[in-house]
């Protein structure tokens, strides 16, 4: 799996999931439960993952939607 986005914003993650699903890519959100358990301090962001073979297309879709993110820098 490949990480394509990371955020503490549950609404943004939900929107990005819908965006990718609309393009035929099935995303998976990691760290949701841990993020919820730690409360609202924002220490553990949720990670949006896709299958490795969908990674390049998913990044294209997110960039086209105005999401600038490079997981290698985080």
Buried (B, 14 or more C-beta within 10 A) or exposed (E): EBBBBBBBEEEBBEEBBEBBEEEEBEBEBBBBEEBEEEEEEEEBBBBBBBEEEBBEBBBEBBEEEEBEBEBEEE
